[in-house]
């Protein structure tokens, strides 16, 4: 039997856990995807977002920030009418606004990746999570990331959302120490 983190227990979360969660991401498009999805998840379960992820990719032009940044009223109306995504006006507006800010950051730092990984010194933080109760909701790094993103005009980037983003894109390894993914990712370079 494979030992996994306690939260990975259904047909949505197991494949996500086994192949994506905690794997260091350096692709700007995928970083933007996680930024949008983590913001959309606020107040909802991650399973809800995983269930809607394929539709998000379709209607958000595969999370191309240059395309999302140009969305206007007609596109917003279409998104608000699409039951395949989270139809929250503020979250949709944040995704579009964040795409614009994302592009500015990428221009300033060369890539969004170069900017975002500064918050962990360019390498994943390896934690020693033993139980679900050991998981943190935020850290000094996620606080700093949140503050800087907000200063730059990003929305839906509170510290808890930022920490979930950091976990998802491998900036921190929060797999439980007895999980089969922990050791594999603990040795993986950023």
Buried (B, 14 or more C-beta within 10 A) or exposed (E): EEEBBBBBEEEBBBEBBBEBBBBBBBEBEBBBBBBBBBBBBBEEEBBBBBEBBEEBEEBBBEBBBBEBBEBEEEBBEEBEEBEBBBEBEEBBBBBBBBBBBBBEBBEEBEBBBBBBBBBBEEEBBBBEBEEEEEBEEBBEBBBBBBBBBBEBEBBBBBBBBBBBBBBBBBBBBBBBBBBBBBEEBBEBEB
